[in-house]
Amino acid sequence: MAGVALHDVAMIALDKCEDMHYDILILAVEYAAAAATGNIKYSAISDPGPATAAEQSFFRVWWQRCQEQIPQLNEM
């Protein structure tokens, strides 16, 4: 997971994937949720399936922190 995330950061930084920034961001957040909740079965290559309850909780807490730190996100 970490290797894919590092590759994604490099792709964005090198401006090699402008049309895929959104997809890469979503994938990175999904990887973070899987890693943070101990979901070792997550694979974006195969069908990752629906988020687990723990991953959904991670998303809620993560988004709330983002909104607290970046007030402009509350306008979305």
Protein Blocks (a to p, Z undefined) as FASTA:
>chain_A
ZZmmmmmmmmmmnopammlmmmmmmmmmmmmmmmmnopakbcfkbcnbjadfklmmmmmm
mmmmmmmmmmmlmmZZ
